[in-house]
Amino acid sequence: MSTQATFDELALVDADRLTAAERDVWNSVQCGPYGPREYARLTDRSPGTVGNLLRRARAKLGASW
């Protein structure tokens, strides 16, 4: 899977591996238009929380992003 993979492509195979929060961060930050800090501001989460969710999502998906 390329680094340009979309959330839709992952959803078909791996979405059940992620929690709802991890999916939201993956879709918005990894595959979407936001950076971690911007997404944190939009969702009223700390940047550390967003970073941890993204790290866990990457680990669960086995992606080397």
PQR file with spaces between the fields and no chain letter, atoms N, CA, C, O and H, PARSE charges and radii, in Angstrom:
ATOM       1  N    MET     1       0.850   -1.169    0.000 -0.4000 1.5000
ATOM       2  CA   MET     1       0.000    0.000    0.000 -0.0000 2.0000
ATOM       3  C    MET     1       0.894    1.229    0.000  0.5500 1.7000
ATOM       4  O    MET     1       1.827    1.319    0.797 -0.5500 1.4000
ATOM       5  N    SER     2       0.618    2.166   -0.880 -0.4000 1.5000
ATOM       6  CA   SER     2       1.449    3.351   -1.004 -0.0000 2.0000
ATOM       7  C    SER     2       1.140    4.348    0.111  0.5500 1.7000
ATOM       8  O    SER     2       0.135    4.227    0.813 -0.5500 1.4000
ATOM       9  H    SER     2      -0.141    2.093   -1.528  0.4000 1.0000
ATOM      10  N    THR     3       2.020    5.329    0.258 -0.4000 1.5000
ATOM      11  CA   THR     3       1.780    6.366    1.264 -0.0000 2.0000
ATOM      12  C    THR     3       0.619    7.253    0.864  0.5500 1.7000
ATOM      13  O    THR     3       0.149    8.053    1.674 -0.5500 1.4000
ATOM      14  H    THR     3       2.836    5.427   -0.312  0.4000 1.0000
ATOM      15  N    GLN     4       0.150    7.130   -0.352 -0.4000 1.5000
ATOM      16  CA   GLN     4      -0.994    7.896   -0.817 -0.0000 2.0000
ATOM      17  C    GLN     4      -2.302    7.155   -0.603  0.5500 1.7000
ATOM      18  O    GLN     4      -3.341    7.577   -1.111 -0.5500 1.4000
ATOM      19  H    GLN     4       0.532    6.480   -1.009  0.4000 1.0000
ATOM      20  N    ALA     5      -2.267    6.060    0.138 -0.4000 1.5000
ATOM      21  CA   ALA     5      -3.478    5.275    0.397 -0.0000 2.0000
ATOM      22  C    ALA     5      -4.531    6.128    1.074  0.5500 1.7000
ATOM      23  O    ALA     5      -4.226    6.940    1.948 -0.5500 1.4000
ATOM      24  H    ALA     5      -1.423    5.717    0.551  0.4000 1.0000
ATOM      25  N    THR     6      -5.756    5.937    0.666 -0.4000 1.5000
ATOM      26  CA   THR     6      -6.848    6.687    1.265 -0.0000 2.0000
ATOM      27  C    THR     6      -7.475    5.891    2.392  0.5500 1.7000
ATOM      28  O    THR     6      -7.276    4.683    2.515 -0.5500 1.4000
ATOM      29  H    THR     6      -6.003    5.277   -0.043  0.4000 1.0000
ATOM      30  N    PHE     7      -8.232    6.593    3.205 -0.4000 1.5000
ATOM      31  CA   PHE     7      -8.926    5.924    4.296 -0.0000 2.0000
ATOM      32  C    PHE     7      -9.897    4.889    3.746  0.5500 1.7000
ATOM      33  O    PHE     7     -10.070    3.827    4.346 -0.5500 1.4000
ATOM      34  H    PHE     7      -8.393    7.574    3.105  0.4000 1.0000
ATOM      35  N    ASP     8     -10.535    5.181    2.613 -0.4000 1.5000
ATOM      36  CA   ASP     8     -11.480    4.233    2.025 -0.0000 2.0000
ATOM      37  C    ASP     8     -10.799    2.912    1.698  0.5500 1.7000
ATOM      38  O    ASP     8     -11.380    1.848    1.913 -0.5500 1.4000
ATOM      39  H    ASP     8     -10.395    6.043    2.126  0.4000 1.0000
ATOM      40  N    GLU     9      -9.578    2.967    1.183 -0.4000 1.5000
ATOM      41  CA   GLU     9      -8.844    1.740    0.882 -0.0000 2.0000
ATOM      42  C    GLU     9      -8.549    0.971    2.163  0.5500 1.7000
ATOM      43  O    GLU     9      -8.668   -0.253    2.194 -0.5500 1.4000
ATOM      44  H    GLU     9      -9.106    3.831    1.008  0.4000 1.0000
ATOM      45  N    LEU    10      -8.166    1.681    3.219 -0.4000 1.5000
ATOM      46  CA   LEU    10      -7.878    1.025    4.493 -0.0000 2.0000
ATOM      47  C    LEU    10      -9.154    0.502    5.142  0.5500 1.7000
ATOM      48  O    LEU    10      -9.147   -0.548    5.785 -0.5500 1.4000
ATOM      49  H    LEU    10      -8.069    2.676    3.194  0.4000 1.0000
ATOM      50  N    ALA    11     -10.240    1.232    4.972 -0.4000 1.5000
ATOM      51  CA   ALA    11     -11.497    0.844    5.602 -0.0000 2.0000
ATOM      52  C    ALA    11     -11.950   -0.521    5.119  0.5500 1.7000
ATOM      53  O    ALA    11     -12.553   -1.283    5.875 -0.5500 1.4000
ATOM      54  H    ALA    11     -10.246    2.085    4.450  0.4000 1.0000
ATOM      55  N    LEU    12     -11.664   -0.833    3.872 -0.4000 1.5000
ATOM      56  CA   LEU    12     -12.076   -2.122    3.333 -0.0000 2.0000
ATOM      57  C    LEU    12     -11.331   -3.279    3.986  0.5500 1.7000
ATOM      58  O    LEU    12     -11.854   -4.390    4.072 -0.5500 1.4000
ATOM      59  H    LEU    12     -11.174   -0.214    3.258  0.4000 1.0000
ATOM      60  N    VAL    13     -10.122   -3.019    4.442 -0.4000 1.5000
ATOM      61  CA   VAL    13      -9.282   -4.094    4.957 -0.0000 2.0000
ATOM      62  C    VAL    13      -9.080   -4.021    6.467  0.5500 1.7000
ATOM      63  O    VAL    13      -9.172   -5.042    7.148 -0.5500 1.4000
ATOM      64  H    VAL    13      -9.698   -2.117    4.372  0.4000 1.0000
ATOM      65  N    ASP    14      -8.807   -2.836    6.997 -0.4000 1.5000
ATOM      66  CA   ASP    14      -8.260   -2.716    8.343 -0.0000 2.0000
ATOM      67  C    ASP    14      -9.047   -1.858    9.325  0.5500 1.7000
ATOM      68  O    ASP    14      -8.600   -1.679   10.457 -0.5500 1.4000
ATOM      69  H    ASP    14      -8.732   -2.007    6.443  0.4000 1.0000
ATOM      70  N    ALA    15     -10.178   -1.331    8.945 -0.4000 1.5000
ATOM      71  CA   ALA    15     -10.881   -0.394    9.823 -0.0000 2.0000
ATOM      72  C    ALA    15     -11.267   -1.026   11.150  0.5500 1.7000
ATOM      73  O    ALA    15     -11.321   -0.335   12.168 -0.5500 1.4000
ATOM      74  H    ALA    15     -10.541   -1.477    8.025  0.4000 1.0000
ATOM      75  N    ASP    16     -11.532   -2.308   11.159 -0.4000 1.5000
ATOM      76  CA   ASP    16     -11.934   -2.954   12.401 -0.0000 2.0000
ATOM      77  C    ASP    16     -10.795   -3.051   13.407  0.5500 1.7000
ATOM      78  O    ASP    16     -11.035   -3.346   14.578 -0.5500 1.4000
ATOM      79  H    ASP    16     -11.489   -2.869   10.333  0.4000 1.0000
ATOM      80  N    ARG    17      -9.586   -2.811   12.983 -0.4000 1.5000
ATOM      81  CA   ARG    17      -8.439   -2.834   13.899 -0.0000 2.0000
ATOM      82  C    ARG    17      -8.343   -1.564   14.737  0.5500 1.7000
ATOM      83  O    ARG    17      -7.714   -1.568   15.795 -0.5500 1.4000
ATOM      84  H    ARG    17      -9.391   -2.571   12.032  0.4000 1.0000
ATOM      85  N    LEU    18      -8.962   -0.472   14.273 -0.4000 1.5000
ATOM      86  CA   LEU    18      -8.817    0.824   14.922 -0.0000 2.0000
ATOM      87  C    LEU    18     -10.045    1.168   15.761  0.5500 1.7000
ATOM      88  O    LEU    18     -11.168    0.781   15.441 -0.5500 1.4000
ATOM      89  H    LEU    18      -9.473   -0.468   13.413  0.4000 1.0000
ATOM      90  N    THR    19      -9.800    1.906   16.844 -0.4000 1.5000
ATOM      91  CA   THR    19     -10.914    2.457   17.609 -0.0000 2.0000
ATOM      92  C    THR    19     -11.498    3.616   16.806  0.5500 1.7000
ATOM      93  O    THR    19     -10.903    4.063   15.825 -0.5500 1.4000
ATOM      94  H    THR    19      -8.887    2.221   17.104  0.4000 1.0000
ATOM      95  N    ALA    20     -12.650    4.094   17.221 -0.4000 1.5000
ATOM      96  CA   ALA    20     -13.273    5.226   16.530 -0.0000 2.0000
ATOM      97  C    ALA    20     -12.360    6.452   16.553  0.5500 1.7000
ATOM      98  O    ALA    20     -12.226    7.144   15.544 -0.5500 1.4000
ATOM      99  H    ALA    20     -13.134    3.732   18.018  0.4000 1.0000
ATOM     100  N    ALA    21     -11.738    6.721   17.690 -0.4000 1.5000
ATOM     101  CA   ALA    21     -10.848    7.880   17.801 -0.0000 2.0000
ATOM     102  C    ALA    21      -9.632    7.722   16.894  0.5500 1.7000
ATOM     103  O    ALA    21      -9.210    8.682   16.249 -0.5500 1.4000
ATOM     104  H    ALA    21     -11.847    6.159   18.510  0.4000 1.0000
ATOM     105  N    GLU    22      -9.067    6.521   16.841 -0.4000 1.5000
ATOM     106  CA   GLU    22      -7.917    6.277   15.971 -0.0000 2.0000
ATOM     107  C    GLU    22      -8.300    6.438   14.502  0.5500 1.7000
ATOM     108  O    GLU    22      -7.537    7.004   13.719 -0.5500 1.4000
ATOM     109  H    GLU    22      -9.409    5.741   17.366  0.4000 1.0000
ATOM     110  N    ARG    23      -9.489    5.939   14.125 -0.4000 1.5000
ATOM     111  CA   ARG    23      -9.961    6.098   12.748 -0.0000 2.0000
ATOM     112  C    ARG    23     -10.136    7.568   12.393  0.5500 1.7000
ATOM     113  O    ARG    23      -9.760    7.992   11.300 -0.5500 1.4000
ATOM     114  H    ARG    23     -10.108    5.479   14.762  0.4000 1.0000
ATOM     115  N    ASP    24     -10.706    8.346   13.310 -0.4000 1.5000
ATOM     116  CA   ASP    24     -10.907    9.773   13.060 -0.0000 2.0000
ATOM     117  C    ASP    24      -9.571   10.489   12.836  0.5500 1.7000
ATOM     118  O    ASP    24      -9.431   11.282   11.906 -0.5500 1.4000
ATOM     119  H    ASP    24     -11.011    8.001   14.198  0.4000 1.0000
ATOM     120  N    VAL    25      -8.603   10.201   13.693 -0.4000 1.5000
ATOM     121  CA   VAL    25      -7.292   10.833   13.555 -0.0000 2.0000
ATOM     122  C    VAL    25      -6.620   10.361   12.270  0.5500 1.7000
ATOM     123  O    VAL    25      -6.045   11.173   11.545 -0.5500 1.4000
ATOM     124  H    VAL    25      -8.716    9.556   14.449  0.4000 1.0000
ATOM     125  N    TRP    26      -6.681    9.080   11.978 -0.4000 1.5000
ATOM     126  CA   TRP    26      -6.068    8.547   10.765 -0.0000 2.0000
ATOM     127  C    TRP    26      -6.659    9.234    9.534  0.5500 1.7000
ATOM     128  O    TRP    26      -5.930    9.682    8.649 -0.5500 1.4000
ATOM     129  H    TRP    26      -7.149    8.420   12.567  0.4000 1.0000
ATOM     130  N    ASN    27      -7.970    9.308    9.492 -0.4000 1.5000
ATOM     131  CA   ASN    27      -8.654    9.891    8.351 -0.0000 2.0000
ATOM     132  C    ASN    27      -8.352   11.381    8.214  0.5500 1.7000
ATOM     133  O    ASN    27      -8.176   11.878    7.101 -0.5500 1.4000
ATOM     134  H    ASN    27      -8.562    8.944   10.211  0.4000 1.0000
ATOM     135  N    SER    28      -8.291   12.089    9.325 -0.4000 1.5000
ATOM     136  CA   SER    28      -8.128   13.537    9.288 -0.0000 2.0000
ATOM     137  C    SER    28      -6.685   14.000    9.181  0.5500 1.7000
ATOM     138  O    SER    28      -6.408   15.025    8.558 -0.5500 1.4000
ATOM     139  H    SER    28      -8.434   11.685   10.229  0.4000 1.0000
ATOM     140  N    VAL    29      -5.767   13.258    9.780 -0.4000 1.5000
ATOM     141  CA   VAL    29      -4.370   13.689    9.810 -0.0000 2.0000
ATOM     142  C    VAL    29      -3.528   12.915    8.802  0.5500 1.7000
ATOM     143  O    VAL    29      -2.859   13.517    7.961 -0.5500 1.4000
ATOM     144  H    VAL    29      -5.992   12.426   10.286  0.4000 1.0000
ATOM     145  N    GLN    30      -3.555   11.600    8.880 -0.4000 1.5000
ATOM     146  CA   GLN    30      -2.706   10.802    7.993 -0.0000 2.0000
ATOM     147  C    GLN    30      -3.174   10.887    6.540  0.5500 1.7000
ATOM     148  O    GLN    30      -2.360   11.049    5.631 -0.5500 1.4000
ATOM     149  H    GLN    30      -4.097   11.111    9.563  0.4000 1.0000
ATOM     150  N    CYS    31      -4.466   10.778    6.328 -0.4000 1.5000
ATOM     151  CA   CYS    31      -5.009   10.770    4.964 -0.0000 2.0000
ATOM     152  C    CYS    31      -5.726   12.064    4.616  0.5500 1.7000
ATOM     153  O    CYS    31      -6.166   12.241    3.480 -0.5500 1.4000
ATOM     154  H    CYS    31      -5.127   10.647    7.067  0.4000 1.0000
ATOM     155  N    GLY    32      -5.845   12.951    5.558 -0.4000 1.5000
ATOM     156  CA   GLY    32      -6.635   14.153    5.334 -0.0000 2.0000
ATOM     157  C    GLY    32      -5.820   15.425    5.319  0.5500 1.7000
ATOM     158  O    GLY    32      -4.594   15.396    5.210 -0.5500 1.4000
ATOM     159  H    GLY    32      -5.487   12.808    6.480  0.4000 1.0000
ATOM     160  N    PRO    33      -6.513   16.534    5.428 -0.5600 1.5000
ATOM     161  CA   PRO    33      -5.880   17.838    5.228  0.2800 2.0000
ATOM     162  C    PRO    33      -5.255   18.479    6.467  0.5500 1.7000
ATOM     163  O    PRO    33      -4.672   19.559    6.364 -0.5500 1.4000
ATOM     164  N    TYR    34      -5.362   17.847    7.628 -0.4000 1.5000
ATOM     165  CA   TYR    34      -4.942   18.508    8.865 -0.0000 2.0000
ATOM     166  C    TYR    34      -3.611   17.980    9.377  0.5500 1.7000
ATOM     167  O    TYR    34      -3.258   16.818    9.172 -0.5500 1.4000
ATOM     168  H    TYR    34      -5.835   16.970    7.712  0.4000 1.0000
ATOM     169  N    GLY    35      -2.891   18.855   10.040 -0.4000 1.5000
ATOM     170  CA   GLY    35      -1.728   18.462   10.801 -0.0000 2.0000
ATOM     171  C    GLY    35      -2.187   18.096   12.204  0.5500 1.7000
ATOM     172  O    GLY    35      -3.308   18.429   12.589 -0.5500 1.4000
ATOM     173  H    GLY    35      -3.177   19.799   10.207  0.4000 1.0000
ATOM     174  N    PRO    36      -1.341   17.415   12.979 -0.5600 1.5000
ATOM     175  CA   PRO    36      -1.742   16.998   14.323  0.2800 2.0000
ATOM     176  C    PRO    36      -2.158   18.159   15.231  0.5500 1.7000
ATOM     177  O    PRO    36      -3.144   18.042   15.958 -0.5500 1.4000
ATOM     178  N    ARG    37      -1.438   19.257   15.200 -0.4000 1.5000
ATOM     179  CA   ARG    37      -1.779   20.387   16.075 -0.0000 2.0000
ATOM     180  C    ARG    37      -3.075   21.049   15.651  0.5500 1.7000
ATOM     181  O    ARG    37      -3.892   21.417   16.495 -0.5500 1.4000
ATOM     182  H    ARG    37      -0.637   19.352   14.609  0.4000 1.0000
ATOM     183  N    GLU    38      -3.271   21.202   14.344 -0.4000 1.5000
ATOM     184  CA   GLU    38      -4.509   21.802   13.857 -0.0000 2.0000
ATOM     185  C    GLU    38      -5.704   20.916   14.204  0.5500 1.7000
ATOM     186  O    GLU    38      -6.745   21.412   14.635 -0.5500 1.4000
ATOM     187  H    GLU    38      -2.607   20.902   13.658  0.4000 1.0000
ATOM     188  N    TYR    39      -5.552   19.605   14.017 -0.4000 1.5000
ATOM     189  CA   TYR    39      -6.633   18.678   14.348 -0.0000 2.0000
ATOM     190  C    TYR    39      -6.917   18.695   15.847  0.5500 1.7000
ATOM     191  O    TYR    39      -8.072   18.603   16.263 -0.5500 1.4000
ATOM     192  H    TYR    39      -4.707   19.202   13.668  0.4000 1.0000
ATOM     193  N    ALA    40      -5.871   18.813   16.653 -0.4000 1.5000
ATOM     194  CA   ALA    40      -6.050   18.895   18.106 -0.0000 2.0000
ATOM     195  C    ALA    40      -6.891   20.120   18.472  0.5500 1.7000
ATOM     196  O    ALA    40      -7.796   20.030   19.302 -0.5500 1.4000
ATOM     197  H    ALA    40      -4.933   18.888   16.315  0.4000 1.0000
ATOM     198  N    ARG    41      -6.593   21.252   17.858 -0.4000 1.5000
ATOM     199  CA   ARG    41      -7.383   22.466   18.135 -0.0000 2.0000
ATOM     200  C    ARG    41      -8.837   22.288   17.711  0.5500 1.7000
ATOM     201  O    ARG    41      -9.751   22.692   18.431 -0.5500 1.4000
ATOM     202  H    ARG    41      -5.858   21.325   17.183  0.4000 1.0000
ATOM     203  N    LEU    42      -9.051   21.688   16.549 -0.4000 1.5000
ATOM     204  CA   LEU    42     -10.413   21.508   16.036 -0.0000 2.0000
ATOM     205  C    LEU    42     -11.250   20.569   16.895  0.5500 1.7000
ATOM     206  O    LEU    42     -12.467   20.727   16.988 -0.5500 1.4000
ATOM     207  H    LEU    42      -8.309   21.360   15.964  0.4000 1.0000
ATOM     208  N    THR    43     -10.601   19.591   17.524 -0.4000 1.5000
ATOM     209  CA   THR    43     -11.322   18.568   18.285 -0.0000 2.0000
ATOM     210  C    THR    43     -11.213   18.764   19.790  0.5500 1.7000
ATOM     211  O    THR    43     -11.718   17.948   20.561 -0.5500 1.4000
ATOM     212  H    THR    43      -9.612   19.463   17.449  0.4000 1.0000
ATOM     213  N    ASP    44     -10.559   19.835   20.213 -0.4000 1.5000
ATOM     214  CA   ASP    44     -10.380   20.128   21.631 -0.0000 2.0000
ATOM     215  C    ASP    44      -9.633   19.001   22.356  0.5500 1.7000
ATOM     216  O    ASP    44      -9.917   18.696   23.514 -0.5500 1.4000
ATOM     217  H    ASP    44     -10.149   20.498   19.587  0.4000 1.0000
ATOM     218  N    ARG    45      -8.680   18.397   21.656 -0.4000 1.5000
ATOM     219  CA   ARG    45      -7.783   17.408   22.258 -0.0000 2.0000
ATOM     220  C    ARG    45      -6.404   18.043   22.379  0.5500 1.7000
ATOM     221  O    ARG    45      -6.107   19.043   21.725 -0.5500 1.4000
ATOM     222  H    ARG    45      -8.450   18.645   20.715  0.4000 1.0000
ATOM     223  N    SER    46      -5.574   17.456   23.216 -0.4000 1.5000
ATOM     224  CA   SER    46      -4.202   17.942   23.289 -0.0000 2.0000
ATOM     225  C    SER    46      -3.423   17.379   22.097  0.5500 1.7000
ATOM     226  O    SER    46      -3.756   16.308   21.590 -0.5500 1.4000
ATOM     227  H    SER    46      -5.815   16.643   23.747  0.4000 1.0000
ATOM     228  N    PRO    47      -2.387   18.097   21.648 -0.5600 1.5000
ATOM     229  CA   PRO    47      -1.568   17.579   20.558  0.2800 2.0000
ATOM     230  C    PRO    47      -0.939   16.221   20.903  0.5500 1.7000
ATOM     231  O    PRO    47      -0.752   15.381   20.023 -0.5500 1.4000
ATOM     232  N    GLY    48      -0.621   16.016   22.161 -0.4000 1.5000
ATOM     233  CA   GLY    48      -0.063   14.734   22.577 -0.0000 2.0000
ATOM     234  C    GLY    48      -1.047   13.592   22.404  0.5500 1.7000
ATOM     235  O    GLY    48      -0.668   12.492   22.001 -0.5500 1.4000
ATOM     236  H    GLY    48      -0.773   16.699   22.875  0.4000 1.0000
ATOM     237  N    THR    49      -2.307   13.853   22.708 -0.4000 1.5000
ATOM     238  CA   THR    49      -3.344   12.835   22.530 -0.0000 2.0000
ATOM     239  C    THR    49      -3.500   12.489   21.058  0.5500 1.7000
ATOM     240  O    THR    49      -3.590   11.316   20.697 -0.5500 1.4000
ATOM     241  H    THR    49      -2.614   14.746   23.035  0.4000 1.0000
ATOM     242  N    VAL    50      -3.531   13.504   20.215 -0.4000 1.5000
ATOM     243  CA   VAL    50      -3.654   13.259   18.778 -0.0000 2.0000
ATOM     244  C    VAL    50      -2.447   12.464   18.281  0.5500 1.7000
ATOM     245  O    VAL    50      -2.595   11.521   17.504 -0.5500 1.4000
ATOM     246  H    VAL    50      -3.457   14.457   20.509  0.4000 1.0000
ATOM     247  N    GLY    51      -1.268   12.844   18.727 -0.4000 1.5000
ATOM     248  CA   GLY    51      -0.059   12.116   18.334 -0.0000 2.0000
ATOM     249  C    GLY    51      -0.082   10.669   18.782  0.5500 1.7000
ATOM     250  O    GLY    51       0.315    9.776   18.033 -0.5500 1.4000
ATOM     251  H    GLY    51      -1.147   13.610   19.359  0.4000 1.0000
ATOM     252  N    ASN    52      -0.544   10.432   20.001 -0.4000 1.5000
ATOM     253  CA   ASN    52      -0.624    9.056   20.502 -0.0000 2.0000
ATOM     254  C    ASN    52      -1.648    8.234   19.725  0.5500 1.7000
ATOM     255  O    ASN    52      -1.400    7.069   19.417 -0.5500 1.4000
ATOM     256  H    ASN    52      -0.866   11.157   20.610  0.4000 1.0000
ATOM     257  N    LEU    53      -2.791    8.829   19.407 -0.4000 1.5000
ATOM     258  CA   LEU    53      -3.795    8.115   18.624 -0.0000 2.0000
ATOM     259  C    LEU    53      -3.259    7.768   17.241  0.5500 1.7000
ATOM     260  O    LEU    53      -3.475    6.662   16.745 -0.5500 1.4000
ATOM     261  H    LEU    53      -2.992    9.776   19.658  0.4000 1.0000
ATOM     262  N    LEU    54      -2.567    8.705   16.628 -0.4000 1.5000
ATOM     263  CA   LEU    54      -1.999    8.458   15.309 -0.0000 2.0000
ATOM     264  C    LEU    54      -0.910    7.388   15.372  0.5500 1.7000
ATOM     265  O    LEU    54      -0.832    6.528   14.495 -0.5500 1.4000
ATOM     266  H    LEU    54      -2.392    9.603   17.032  0.4000 1.0000
ATOM     267  N    ARG    55      -0.079    7.440   16.397 -0.4000 1.5000
ATOM     268  CA   ARG    55       0.977    6.438   16.566 -0.0000 2.0000
ATOM     269  C    ARG    55       0.384    5.049   16.723  0.5500 1.7000
ATOM     270  O    ARG    55       0.867    4.091   16.120 -0.5500 1.4000
ATOM     271  H    ARG    55      -0.142    8.139   17.109  0.4000 1.0000
ATOM     272  N    ARG    56      -0.676    4.935   17.542 -0.4000 1.5000
ATOM     273  CA   ARG    56      -1.323    3.634   17.747 -0.0000 2.0000
ATOM     274  C    ARG    56      -1.977    3.128   16.466  0.5500 1.7000
ATOM     275  O    ARG    56      -1.918    1.938   16.157 -0.5500 1.4000
ATOM     276  H    ARG    56      -1.069    5.713   18.032  0.4000 1.0000
ATOM     277  N    ALA    57      -2.596    4.037   15.726 -0.4000 1.5000
ATOM     278  CA   ALA    57      -3.225    3.639   14.461 -0.0000 2.0000
ATOM     279  C    ALA    57      -2.172    3.119   13.491  0.5500 1.7000
ATOM     280  O    ALA    57      -2.371    2.092   12.843 -0.5500 1.4000
ATOM     281  H    ALA    57      -2.644    5.004   15.977  0.4000 1.0000
ATOM     282  N    ARG    58      -1.062    3.822   13.392 -0.4000 1.5000
ATOM     283  CA   ARG    58       0.023    3.374   12.502 -0.0000 2.0000
ATOM     284  C    ARG    58       0.545    2.007   12.924  0.5500 1.7000
ATOM     285  O    ARG    58       0.786    1.141   12.083 -0.5500 1.4000
ATOM     286  H    ARG    58      -0.900    4.657   13.918  0.4000 1.0000
ATOM     287  N    ALA    59       0.719    1.819   14.221 -0.4000 1.5000
ATOM     288  CA   ALA    59       1.217    0.540   14.725 -0.0000 2.0000
ATOM     289  C    ALA    59       0.234   -0.596   14.432  0.5500 1.7000
ATOM     290  O    ALA    59       0.634   -1.686   14.021 -0.5500 1.4000
ATOM     291  H    ALA    59       0.523    2.523   14.904  0.4000 1.0000
ATOM     292  N    LYS    60      -1.032   -0.332   14.645 -0.4000 1.5000
ATOM     293  CA   LYS    60      -2.038   -1.363   14.397 -0.0000 2.0000
ATOM     294  C    LYS    60      -2.154   -1.744   12.934  0.5500 1.7000
ATOM     295  O    LYS    60      -2.409   -2.899   12.592 -0.5500 1.4000
ATOM     296  H    LYS    60      -1.357    0.553   14.979  0.4000 1.0000
ATOM     297  N    LEU    61      -1.960   -0.748   12.077 -0.4000 1.5000
ATOM     298  CA   LEU    61      -2.063   -0.999   10.645 -0.0000 2.0000
ATOM     299  C    LEU    61      -0.767   -1.527   10.058  0.5500 1.7000
ATOM     300  O    LEU    61      -0.711   -1.945    8.901 -0.5500 1.4000
ATOM     301  H    LEU    61      -1.753    0.190   12.355  0.4000 1.0000
ATOM     302  N    GLY    62       0.272   -1.501   10.876 -0.4000 1.5000
ATOM     303  CA   GLY    62       1.562   -2.006   10.405 -0.0000 2.0000
ATOM     304  C    GLY    62       2.149   -1.144    9.308  0.5500 1.7000
ATOM     305  O    GLY    62       2.954   -1.612    8.502 -0.5500 1.4000
ATOM     306  H    GLY    62       0.227   -1.162   11.816  0.4000 1.0000
ATOM     307  N    ALA    63       1.746    0.111    9.278 -0.4000 1.5000
ATOM     308  CA   ALA    63       2.203    1.017    8.240 -0.0000 2.0000
ATOM     309  C    ALA    63       3.532    1.642    8.622  0.5500 1.7000
ATOM     310  O    ALA    63       3.769    1.955    9.788 -0.5500 1.4000
ATOM     311  H    ALA    63       1.093    0.490    9.932  0.4000 1.0000
ATOM     312  N    SER    64       4.382    1.818    7.653 -0.4000 1.5000
ATOM     313  CA   SER    64       5.651    2.517    7.897 -0.0000 2.0000
ATOM     314  C    SER    64       5.551    3.913    7.303  0.5500 1.7000
ATOM     315  O    SER    64       6.201    4.234    6.309 -0.5500 1.4000
ATOM     316  H    SER    64       4.190    1.563    6.706  0.4000 1.0000
ATOM     317  N    TRP    65       4.737    4.717    7.924 -0.4000 1.5000
ATOM     318  CA   TRP    65       4.474    6.055    7.403 -0.0000 2.0000
ATOM     319  C    TRP    65       5.551    6.959    7.839  0.5500 1.7000
ATOM     320  O    TRP    65       5.531    8.145    7.511 -0.5500 1.4000
ATOM     321  H    TRP    65       4.209    4.456    8.732  0.4000 1.0000
